[in-house]
Amino acid sequence: MNRTGTKRWLLLAVLQVFFSTGFAQKAKLGESGKSQWAYLDKGKLLYKTLPGGDRIMDFSYAGYMGGGVAIPDPKVRVVLSPQTGDNTDAIQLAINKVSQMPVENGFRGAVLLKEGVYDCDRTLVINANGVVLRGSGSGERGTVINMTGKPHVCISVKGAVEVKSSGLSSVFAEAYVPSGAMSFRLKDASHFAVGDMIRISRPVTEAWVHFMGMDQLTRNGKKQTWITGEITTERVIKEIVNNKVTIDVPLTDSYDAQYLEKDGVKVTKISMDGMLSQIGFENLRMVSPKQSGTIDEGHHKAFSMSGVVDAWARNIDVFNTVNSVSVTGKRITVEQVRIFHELPTQGAAKPADINGSGQQLLFNQCSVQGDNMFFFGTGAKVTGPVVVLNCVFRGNGWIQPHQRWATGLLVDGCRVPDGGIDFMNRGAMGSGHGWAIGWAVAWNSSAKSFLNQQPPGAANWVIGGSGEPQKKAMPFDQTPLLAEGIYDVPGVSVRPQSLYLEQLSERLGAQAVKNIGY
């Protein structure tokens, strides 16, 4: 490590000790309800930075259409009533019919399922832009999709995305680009123009893996691999001045040239084909038979959304599914999805009931009730931002990013009264999950416990809220205890009450907050 890098991370280490010990004890006395990392001053949010310029990012870009846009109400084109026996074909034919209709104002239209019980043996698939599947309510007397037959996903949206490189690229010119940045300098920006979609690619180098302490992972005497290849994220260019490029959404991770080999971070102009858009499903009740067993067995699941941008799922009650929800698309809102479990999954390996592993995802006012699970998790190389807002999770479980370096998570105003919120190093768990999350924030959230650990070269914050802090070593190790992340003003509700909503209001105005129901 060079002298600049050494000084930066020595200073960060000192800050970690200060904020997790003395300052935390002072805050417990109730002397302050104001965070020093993000706070209001004369009606405007101000942010404290780490030595390298890293800060809590602006999460307000999460959600449908990039945040602050009301979910639309497309016209009904086809109406169905339940029939005896398997309803899969009838519903799928209706979806396919609407899928062939012309697009008007971004939508083809909605399929409306009237009240009643619809037995379905197979997955309902939406694979055309501008199609909505709408029920007549999520209650017992609303629209009930009863999952029968072999285990399957109730509703699937899956675009066949193909990324094409233009062959035009450059590399970062700066030695360090901080997390939360909206701009960076390229060595040569002449190949790019405003409106270009770009892919930012950081190589996973031996030097970085070693710096993160992830090159010595073993389990049962066998070496475990944390991450290989590269970590990529996509942005759109908003402005170019000389070689300085401003992008549409903040960066969720930092980029330190000393760990990124000779060529460093590569920026390439790309295009995408096959991405679906303007798709939703809403006002439904999804019911599975009671399911237990291990996660390796087949299970009914609620819905999955991948290869799709600007989509939503809202007002859905779900019963007894396992690994219920998977969202890996972009600019998606999942709102008022309520999941109930009558039986816990068996075994040490736990399901992730809500998997949020895309970009610009908002999970708003959702809930899960059940045991022995990860209520919410992220997968490998997720580049966010992902926001979990005003959600309630009850039972023996955790909000816990799951594996292999996700970045840019906000847990805002959530409650986990019987479980935990963990920003942690999972070590050799799984097949080498290692550091699961960096640049994560728990804001005014409460849990039975917090496990907030500090990755090398990054930060995780727990600000406001309440819960018992834990100190642990890497799984399967007894020592050493890993460094704690930053705790700020514990036991106190800080202002603003919601970081996401305040950021959204500041960026787009009060109407944007009203548009999403606040």
N, C-alpha and C positions, 0 to 999 in steps of 0.2 A: 504494500500500500504506500502511495506517495505521501509527502508530509501534509499536503492539504487534506487528503482523505483521512489521514490519521487524526489530525486536529478536529475535523468535523465529527468523527464518530466518537472520539474521546469526550468532546463536549456533549454530544447526544447522550453518552453513558452517564455523565454527571447529571444531566437534566432528568434522566430516568430515575436515578436514585432520589433526587430532590422531590420530584412530583409524586413518587409512589410511597414516600415515607413522611418527611416533615410536613410537606404541604398538605398531604392527605389527612394527617392527624389534625392539622389546623382546621381544615374544611369540615371535619366531623363535628367541630364545635359550633357549626352553623354560622361562622363569621362572614361567609360570602355565598351568594347564590348566583355568582357571575363566573362563567368560564373564562379563562384567559386565552383559550385556543380559538374560540369563536364567540363573539359577544356583540351586543348592540351598543352603538355609540351614536347619539343624536339620530336614532332611527335607522342607522345603517350598520350592516354586519362588518366587523373587522376581524382579522385573523392574525394569530401569532404564527410565526414560521419557525421551523427547525433550522439548524445552522446552514444547511444546504439550500434553504428556500422552500423546502417542502411544507405543505399546509394541509389542513382539512379541506378537501376539495368541495366544489359546488356540485351537490348531488341532484340539483333540481331538474336536470336533463333526463331523469328517469321517468318512464311512463309512456303511455300512448302518445304518439306524435311528438315525443320529446318533452312531455310534461306540460301541465296546465291547459290541456285541450279536453273539452267535454266529449265523452263517448257518444257517438251519433246514434240515431234511431232510424235506420233504413226502412223503406216501405216493405210491407209483407207482400210476397209474390205467390206463395203457396201455403195453404193451410191443411194440416193433417189431424185426424183423430186416431186414437189407438185402435188396433185390431187384435183379434184373438191370435195367439201364437207369436212367432218371431216377427218383429216390426223392422228389423234391420234393412231389408230390401226396400220397403216402402219409404222409409226416411231417406235412405241413400239415393233413391230415384228422385225424390223431391230436391235434395241437395244438388244432384247432378243437373236437374232441370233448371234451377236457378243459376247454376254455374255456366249455363250456355246463354243466358240472357245478356243483353247489352249493358255496359257500365254507364250509369248516370250519376254524376256528382261523386264519383269514386266507388259506387256500390252497384251491384246487380240486384240485391234485395235480400229479404229474409224468408226463411222457412219457419212458419209458426206451428208449434206442436200444442194442440189444445190440451186441456186438463185430462188427466188419466194416466194409466200405467202402460208403458211401452216396454214389453219384453224385447231384449236385444241380445242375440247370440254372438254378434261380431262387432268389430269396431266401425264407428261412423267416421268417414273421412271427408275432410274439406280440403280440396286441392286447387281451388280457383280463387282469384282475387275478388274482393267485394261481396262475400257471401257470409250471412249471419244465420246461425241456428238459434232460434228463440223459443223458450218455453213459456208457460203461462203461470209460473210461480215455482218457488223452491220448497214449498210446504208439502205436507202429506196429500193435500188435495190439489196440488199443482200438477206440473208435468214431471212424472217419475219415469226415469229410464232405469229399468230393472235389468242388471247385467246377468244374463243366463248363459248357458253353454260353457265352453272352455275358457280359461282365464284370458282376458284381453283388455285393451285400453278402451274406455268408453268412447272418447272422441279424440281423433288425431288430426293435427295440422302439420304437414311436412312438405316444405318446399325442396325441390331438387336444385340446390344452389351451386352454380359454377362460377368460380372466381377466375377472371382473366387478367393477366399482367400485360401492361402496355409495353413493358421493357424499358420504360423511362424511370430512372431512380436517382437518388442521391443519398447522402448520409448526414447524420447529425454533425454539426460543426462544433458544438459545445462539449466541454469535458463532463458537465453534469447538467441534466435537465430534471427539475424537481417534480415530485408528485403534486398534482393539482394545477400544473401549468396549462395555460391556454395557447402557448406559442413556443416555438423553438427556431433555431437557426440551422439552415442547411448549408453545406459547402457550395452547392450550386442549385438554386431554385428556378433556373431558367426553363426547365422542362415542364414546370407546373403552372396551373392557372386557377383562379378563383372558381370554385364549384367542383374541382376535381375530387374524386374519392381516392384516398390514399390508404395503403396498408403500411403500418409501422411495425417493423420486425426487429426484435432483439434476440441475438443468439444466446442459447443456454450454454455457457462456457464452463470448462473445468474450473477456471479461476472463480467464477461467481458461485458455482455449486460448493466449492471449498469454503469461500467466504461465508456462505450461509450455513456451514457446518453439516452439509447434507451428503458428503462424499464418504462417510464412514457408517452408513446405515446397514445394519445386519439384523437378520432374524433367523433364529434356529441355525446359526452358523453360516447362513447364506447372505451374500451381498444383496441389498435392495437398491433399486434405482429410483431416484426422486423425479427428476425432469431431464428430458433430452430434447434436441431439436431447437425450436425457437418459440417465442411467445409473440403473438401478433394481435394487433387491434386495428380497427378501421376508423377513419375520421374523414371529414369533408373540409376542404380548404375554404376559409372565409376571407382571408386577406393575405397578400404578399407584399412586403415592403423590403426592397433589396433582397436579401436572402432570409429574412425573418418571415416565418409562416405562422399565421394564426388559424386555429382550427375551431370546429363547431362545438366540441365537447371536451372538457378538461381531461388531461392524462391521469390515469388512476395509479400509475407506478412511476418510480424514478428511474433514470437511466444514467449510470455511472460508467464512463468510458474505460476506466481502469480495469473493469471486469468484463469487457465486451469485445476483446480481441482487436485486431488492427482496423478492420472496417467499421466496427461499432454498430450503431443502429441504422438500419436501412429503411428508406422511405420510397415506396413504389406506387406509381399511379396504376389503379386497377379499375375494373368494371365488374359488375355482378349480374348474372343472368339466373332466372329461375326463382328469385326471391318472391314469395307470396306477400300480399299486403291487404289491409282493410278487411280483416276476418275477425269474427267474434262469435261467442256463444254465451248464453245468459238465461237467467230465470229458470233453472233446471234443478232437479233432484236426482242424483246418481246413487243407486243402491246396489251393493254387492252382498252376496251371502257372507256370513261371518267367516273370517279368514285368520288362521294362525300359522303354525309351522315356521320354517326358517325363510330367510330372504332368497334362498336358492331355489325354492319351490315356485311354481307358477302362481300368479295372483292377478286378480282383477285390479286395474288402475283407473284413475279418473280421467285425466287428459294429458296430452303432450303437445307442445307447440315448438316446432323447429323450422328453420328456413323461412321465417315469416317476420315481417316488420310492420309496425303499426297495427296491433291486434289487441284483443282483450278477452277476458273471461270474467264474468261478474254474476253475483247473486246466485250462487250454486251451493247446495247442501250435498255433502258426500258422505256415504256411510260404508265403512268396513273395507275400503280399498287399501292396498299396500304399495309403498313407493308411489303415492297417489298422483302427484302433479310434477311434471317436468317441463320447464320453460327454458329453451336455449336460443330463442330468437332475439329480436332487437326492438326496442321501443314498444314494450308490451306492458299493459296494466292487468293485474290479477286482483280483483276487488271483491270483498265480501264472499270469499270462498270459505266455507265452514266444513271441517272434516271431523267425523266422529268415528271412534273405534270401540267396538264391544270386546275385542280380544287383542292382547298384545302379540306381536311377533316373537317367536321363540329364538333363543340362541344369543351368542355374544355379538354376532354381526347384526347391525341394526339398519332398518330401512331409513331412507331420507324421505319424509312425507311430502315436503315441498322442495324441489330442486330448482334453484334459480341460478342458472349458469349461462346467461346471455349478457347482452349489453343494454343498458338503459332500461332496466326492469323495475317496476313498481309493484310491490305486494302490499295492498292497502286494506286495512280492517279485515284481515283474514284470521282464522282461528283453527286450532287443532286440539282435540281432546283424545288422549291415549297414552300408552306407556311403552317403554323400551324402544325409543326411536329418536332419530334426529328430526325435530320438528321442521327445521329449515337448514339447508346446506348448499354449498357450492361445490362445483367440480374442479378439474384441473385447468390451469391457465386461463381462468375467467378474468376478463378485463373490465367488467362493470360499465358504469356504476350500477349497483343493485341496492334498492331501498326497501326495507321492511318497515312499514309505517303503521303504528297503532294496531298491532296484532296481539292476540292473546293465545298462549300455548299452555295447556294444562295437562299435568301428568308427569311421569318420570321420563324426561327427555331434554333435549338441548337445541338451542340455536348454535350450530357449529359448522363453519366452513370445513369441508371434508378433506381436501387433498390438494397438494401440488400447486400451491401459489396462485390463489385468487387475489385480486386487488380491487379496492373501491367499494366496500360494503358499508351501508348505514343502517343500523338498527335503532329506530327512532320511536320513542314512546311505546315500546313493547313491554309485555308482561309475561314472565315465565315463573309463576309463583312456586312451582314444585320442582323446577329443574334449573338448568344453567344456561348462561351465554358464554361461549368459549371462543376466544381468538388465540389459537394455540399451534404448537408444533406437535404433530401427531406421530413424529418419529417413524419407526418401522411398522406401525400399524398398517393394516391393509397389505400392500406390497411395497411400502416405502412412501407413505403419504407425506411425511415430513412437514415443513412449514406450510400450513394450509391457507394462511391469509396474511396480508399486509395492508396497511393504510385503511384499516377498518375503524368504525366509530360506533359505540353504543351511546346514545344520547337520551337522557331522561328515561331510561329503561330500568325495569326492576326484575330481579331474578333471585332465586334462592342462593345462587352462587355465581361468581364471575371467575373465569380463568383467562386472564388478559396477559399475554406474553409478548415480548418485544423481539421481532426478527432483526437480525443484523442488517443495518443499513435502511431500516424502515421504522414505522411506528404503528401502534394500535392504541386507541383511546377508549376509555370508559369515562364519560362526563355526566355528572349528575346521577340521578337515579339511586337505587339501593340494591344491595346484595352483598354476600360475604365473599371478599377476595380470597382466592386460593393461590398457593404457590406449589408448583409441581416440577419435577424433572421430566425429561422426555419419556414417553411410555417405554416400559421395559427397563428403564434405568432408575436407580435409587438416587443418584447424585450426578451432576450438580443440579440444584434447582435453577431453572431457567429465569433469566431476567424478566421482571414484570414490565408490562406496558405502562402507559401513562394513565393514572387515575387523577381526575380533576373534579373537585367539589363533590365528593361522595356524600350520599345521604341528603342531598338538597336538590330541589327542582330548579334548574337553571333557566334563564331566559336567553333566547326565545323558547317557548314550550316545545315547539317542533322546529328542528333545524331545517328539515326539508321544506316545510311550508313557508318558513321565513325566507329561505333562499329562493323559492319559487316566486314569492311575492316581490322580492327585490328585483329579480330578473325580468319578470313579465307583468307585474302589477297585481293588484288585489283581485281582479276578475279571474285571473288564472287559478287562484286558490278556490274561488267559488265554483269554477268550472269542474273541479274534481270533488265537489261535495262538502267543502269546508267554509 
